[in-house]
Amino acid sequence: MHYKVGPEQVSHWLADCQAEAIIIVVRSLTLGTTQMFADIRNTGSPFPPPILMLSEGPVNRLECITAGIDLIYPLDDFRLALTHLSHFIQRRDSLLDLSPSTELPGTLVFPGRARGYVNRGKAFAIAYADIDRMKPFSDTYGPIRAGELIRTLSSTFVEAIQASPGKADAFHIGGDDFLMLCDADDVVTLCRHVVLEFEIRADKLYDPVDARRGYVELTDQRGRLHKAALVTLSIGVSPHFPQDPWILDRAIAVACEMKGVAKGQPGSYIAIDNRHKRRNWFTNDYH
């Protein structure tokens, strides 16, 4: 979508414009265009769209930056400017989407990264993991240690990915829920690594007496005593093959469904969708 407007008109349509970026072609940087950039920055959005200015003539770059312009290019460099704008948006979204507790990207970045895996034309997998019996752990030890448990799972994912020979990415989508994208051939090895390392590290976050007996004791609102086993990990895996149509919501739904299968098993469990039977290593018995 593009508009040909003067500086005095821009504020009238900015309020209704849901743009990823704004590209403006100017002949020169005047007081009017400077105010136009100020209007863009003051639309009320906490994350205003980046501004790319294409100039038909020489401009003072310091004035442009002071006016709030993110990228400045001559009009003749239009294609290069668009490439750099795309990279700018990707970097910005990645930074905005980082989880404050784990520093992993989340749901804003995931769709684009998944599309990148699709475009590679190779089989890959989505793994959806969460912690079993997280609430008893949090109720017993409080939010500080619960946060440490979540960071433990995050660091386990990161270390597994760093040691993997193939391409892989981890995402923290909220609470104790994590997603992973990885090459299909590596999904079993990566998930097993995460499960084994997480169990070892998680056990060390329990008080020694609870770790030795293998459970924590909690009292409900009626005064009844309950026992909750130590935390484990459930992972559901959704494979995607190059010949398959790519529907993000469907792929996530399958991973979530498989995670439900895993949660129905004792202990940590990895459940991989095998309904298409296209690869013999996609089975549901890795645990």
Secondary structure, DSSP 8 states (H G I E B T S, - for coil): ------TTTHHHHHTT---S-EEEEESS--HHHHHHHHHHHTSS-SS---EEEEESS---HHHHHHTT-SEEEEGGGHHHHHHHHHHHHHHHHHHHT--TTT----TTTHHHHHHHHHHTTS-EEEEEEEEETHHHHHHHH-HHHHHHHHHHHHHHHHHHHHH-SS-EEEEEEETTEEEEEEEGGGHHHHHHHHHHHHHHHHHTTS-HHHHHHTEEEEE-TTS-EEEEE--EEEEEEEEE-TTS---HHHHHHHHHHHHHHHHTSSSSEEEE--SS--STT--S-B-
